[in-house]
Amino acid sequence: MPVYVYFLIIIGIVIWFYPFVPAHRKTPGASIVNRSSRWGLLLQFLAFTLLWQGHFWTRPLPWWRLIVSVVLFALAIALSWTSSRALAGQLRIDAALGADHHLVRSGPYALVRNPIYTSMLLVDCATGVIVTPWQCLCPRLCCL
């Protein structure tokens, strides 16, 4: 696998993750917290680690896989940036209710109920298109 592929994956993940850091810092404390919501993050992390089970380093990378991956990363990044902005001070790691909590229906939340999880899935797919053989990737996508 060419070295630039690793840079594409790392840069895609960093740019995708970046808007969550300042958005989380602006969030005030919550009165009701449900820590069981961390299971969703754990499941996303497990899905990401399963992508790396193929022998991706021994096979060539077709140009179309690179293009599909870049498009998926771009969609994931757009969702992460717009959804963190739409939450405007309500972004938390755990599902929680604060005094100023309200249901967000603007931005990507007008189209998708969970755009952050959708963007995580797009990051998984963008990585999977590059590193995972189709025989392994398709059954995993069907199970989601």
Buried (B, 14 or more C-beta within 10 A) or exposed (E): BEEEBEEBBEEBBEBBBBBBEEBBEEBEEBEEBEEEEEEBEEEBEEBBEBBEEBEBEEEEBEEEBBEBBBEBBBBBBBBBBBBBBBBBEBBBEEBBEBEEBEEBEEBBBEEBEEBBBBBBBBBBBBBBBBBBEEEBBEEBEEEE
